[in-house]
Amino acid sequence: MKTIRLTSVLTFYFSIALPAWGRADVGWASNNFWRSPVVTSVEFSLSEGGKALHEACDHFENLMAKTRDEKLRRKIFESERETPLFMYPLQSRFSYEFESNLDSFGDVLNQSDRDRLARIAAVEARSEKRLYYVQSADSIHVDISTFAMEVVESEEESLTSIGKSLGLSQLPVLFTKSFYGVKLLVYGKDLACDLARGRAKLIVSADAYALLNLDKATLPLTVLYFKLSEIVNEVLAKFERPTQRAALLGYRLGEFLASRPDMTNERAETAMLSFLDTYLDPETLTHNSLWSTGLKEEKLLSFSSVSKPFLMKVTFAKEKNQ
């Protein structure tokens, strides 16, 4: 399935629509010309970690289990979580790199999500006045460079929960990407151990983008708005008085929309009025701000099949069956 990603600068809006669908992970990504339901949270699995890490974790956990003095526990914890693995004697501090199954260039939607979002879009489109405005995203991509750690969910008595009880801050986590996928570089042995043993989840926030399908969505939208742009610009160039503009725009736009396949006169009238109300100033019938950020005056359409970033929660955790 072919998709296209453009970089036009538009004004976008994003809102969460939870009550209507009863799902906390469904929201909306939109721009001036379309909106699409999107998932706002995804989960990915991490590699288990090697033998050397697990042996170091055993040692770390044993030290904490047999140490009861609070001051000594804090001292040991601070030292141990930054002590490198024995297999890396040249390291000055601990670090460990986990692989994940998040493709750095790929789509985060699975087929179940894609089908669910398509059903939501189909229902919403029935009550939408603007033509083709509600679309189903073909894919959703996460911008790895925007990852920001939000929270670590830890089991009770895990190393990270012990660190919190001692009043210690979480050490950094960096995200790297390559052709093979996204990796997590963890600088705290406490978090590395808990991730490797399934005792913690790393939850981060990131910008994500909804992309439309080129053939099924973007091209019909482009053809529609190119023609609407052409009609409006021709009328505004010929007439200055709002009454003249209103009369000719109503005729020209109505005629064009009524000629489209499966279009009733009532639907054409509703779509025409919605278009005028959305993109033209009601007093002067000149272009408003939405138009100027998307439709160019030289009859060329500055159109994007990519949404402006919306916030997504991304969770990294060891798979439950591991």
CORZIDA-V815652 format. One record per pair of residues at least 12 apart in sequence whose C-alpha atoms are under 7 Angstrom apart, sorted by the first residue. I is the first residue (numbers start at 1). GAP is how many residues later the second one is. D is the distance in Angstrom with one decimal. If there is no record, write none. Layout:
I/GAP/D + I/GAP/D
This chain:
2/211/6.5 + 2/212/6.1 + 3/209/6.7 + 3/210/5.0 + 3/211/4.9 + 4/210/5.9 + 4/301/6.7 + 5/300/6.1 + 5/301/5.9 + 6/298/5.6 + 6/299/6.5 + 6/300/6.6 + 7/297/6.8 + 8/294/6.3 + 8/295/6.5 + 8/296/5.8 + 10/283/5.4 + 10/284/5.8 + 11/20/6.3 + 11/21/6.6 + 11/282/6.4 + 12/18/5.9 + 12/19/4.2 + 12/20/6.3 + 12/296/5.9 + 13/16/6.9 + 13/17/5.5 + 13/18/6.0 + 14/14/5.9 + 14/15/5.1 + 14/16/6.0 + 14/296/6.5 + 15/12/6.3 + 15/13/5.6 + 16/12/5.9 + 25/14/5.3 + 25/15/4.8 + 25/16/5.5 + 26/12/5.6 + 26/13/4.6 + 26/14/5.7 + 27/12/6.2 + 27/13/6.2 + 29/181/6.8 + 29/278/6.2 + 29/281/6.4 + 30/277/5.9 + 31/276/6.1 + 32/258/6.5 + 33/100/6.2 + 34/99/4.3 + 34/100/5.7 + 34/101/6.5 + 35/98/6.2 + 35/99/5.2 + 35/100/6.0 + 36/85/6.7 + 36/98/5.8 + 36/99/5.0 + 36/100/5.4 + 36/101/5.9 + 37/80/5.8 + 37/83/7.0 + 37/84/6.4 + 37/99/6.7 + 38/79/6.7 + 40/271/6.8 + 40/272/4.6 + 40/273/6.2 + 41/271/5.4 + 41/272/4.5 + 41/273/5.8 + 42/271/6.5 + 42/272/5.2 + 42/273/6.3 + 43/271/5.8 + 43/272/4.6 + 43/273/6.0 + 44/56/6.7 + 44/57/6.1 + 44/58/6.2 + 44/271/6.1 + 44/272/5.0 + 44/273/6.5 + 45/55/5.7 + 45/56/5.9 + 45/271/5.7 + 45/272/5.1 + 45/273/5.1 + 45/274/5.4 + 46/52/6.4 + 46/53/5.8 + 46/54/4.4 + 46/55/6.8 + 46/270/6.3 + 46/271/5.6 + 46/272/5.0 + 47/51/5.9 + 47/52/5.4 + 47/53/6.2 + 47/271/6.9 + 48/148/4.9 + 48/270/6.9 + 49/49/6.9 + 49/147/5.5 + 52/33/7.0 + 53/32/7.0 + 56/29/6.9 + 57/136/5.6 + 60/20/6.7 + 74/92/6.3 + 81/107/5.5 + 81/108/4.4 + 81/109/5.7 + 82/12/4.7 + 82/106/6.2 + 82/107/6.4 + 94/93/5.7 + 94/94/6.6 + 94/95/6.6 + 95/90/6.6 + 95/91/5.5 + 95/92/4.4 + 95/93/6.8 + 96/89/5.6 + 96/90/5.2 + 96/91/6.6 + 96/96/6.9 + 97/86/6.5 + 97/87/5.4 + 97/88/4.4 + 97/89/6.2 + 98/85/5.5 + 98/86/5.1 + 98/87/6.5 + 99/83/6.6 + 99/84/4.6 + 99/85/6.5 + 100/82/5.9 + 100/83/5.8 + 101/80/6.9 + 102/79/5.9 + 102/80/5.7 + 103/77/7.0 + 103/78/4.4 + 103/79/6.2 + 104/73/5.9 + 104/74/6.8 + 104/77/4.7 + 104/78/5.4 + 106/35/6.6 + 107/32/5.6 + 107/33/5.4 + 107/34/5.2 + 108/32/5.8 + 108/33/6.1 + 109/30/6.2 + 109/31/6.2 + 117/19/6.4 + 118/18/5.2 + 121/13/6.1 + 121/14/6.0 + 121/15/5.7 + 129/141/6.2 + 129/142/5.6 + 129/145/6.3 + 130/141/5.3 + 130/144/6.1 + 130/145/6.7 + 131/140/6.4 + 132/89/6.6 + 137/73/5.8 + 137/74/5.6 + 137/75/5.0 + 138/73/5.8 + 138/74/5.0 + 138/75/5.3 + 139/71/6.0 + 139/72/5.3 + 139/73/7.0 + 140/68/6.7 + 140/69/5.5 + 140/70/4.6 + 140/71/6.1 + 141/67/5.5 + 141/68/5.3 + 141/69/6.7 + 142/64/6.7 + 142/65/6.0 + 142/66/4.2 + 142/67/6.5 + 143/63/6.5 + 143/64/5.5 + 143/65/5.7 + 146/60/5.2 + 146/61/6.0 + 147/57/6.2 + 147/58/5.7 + 147/59/4.7 + 148/56/5.4 + 148/57/5.4 + 148/58/6.4 + 149/54/6.4 + 149/55/4.3 + 149/56/6.4 + 150/53/5.8 + 150/54/4.8 + 150/55/6.2 + 151/51/6.5 + 151/52/5.4 + 151/53/6.8 + 152/48/6.5 + 152/49/5.6 + 152/50/4.8 + 152/51/6.0 + 153/47/5.3 + 153/48/5.0 + 153/49/6.6 + 154/45/5.9 + 154/46/4.3 + 154/47/6.6 + 155/44/5.4 + 155/45/6.3 + 158/36/6.6 + 158/41/6.4 + 159/31/5.0 + 159/35/6.6 + 160/30/5.4 + 160/31/5.7 + 171/16/5.9 + 171/17/5.3 + 172/14/6.6 + 172/15/5.7 + 173/12/5.6 + 173/13/4.7 + 173/14/6.2 + 174/12/6.6 + 195/122/6.4 + 195/123/6.4 + 196/122/6.7 + 198/119/6.7 + 198/120/5.1 + 200/117/6.9 + 201/114/6.6 + 201/115/5.9 + 201/116/4.8 + 202/113/5.6 + 202/114/5.1 + 202/115/6.5 + 203/110/6.7 + 203/111/5.7 + 203/112/4.4 + 203/113/6.4 + 204/109/5.8 + 204/110/5.3 + 204/111/6.4 + 205/106/6.7 + 205/107/5.7 + 205/108/4.7 + 205/109/6.1 + 206/105/5.8 + 206/106/5.3 + 206/107/6.5 + 207/102/5.1 + 207/103/5.5 + 207/104/5.1 + 207/105/6.1 + 208/101/5.2 + 208/102/5.4 + 208/103/6.3 + 208/104/6.2 + 209/97/6.4 + 209/98/5.4 + 209/99/6.3 + 209/100/5.3 + 209/101/6.6 + 210/96/5.8 + 210/97/5.3 + 211/94/5.8 + 211/95/4.7 + 211/96/6.7 + 212/93/5.3 + 212/94/6.7 + 218/87/5.9 + 222/81/6.9 + 226/74/6.9 + 226/75/5.8 + 229/66/7.0 + 229/70/6.2 + 230/69/5.6 + 232/17/6.8 + 235/13/7.0 + 235/14/6.7 + 242/42/5.5 + 242/43/6.0 + 253/19/6.3 + 254/14/6.1 + 254/15/6.2 + 254/18/6.2 + 279/12/5.3
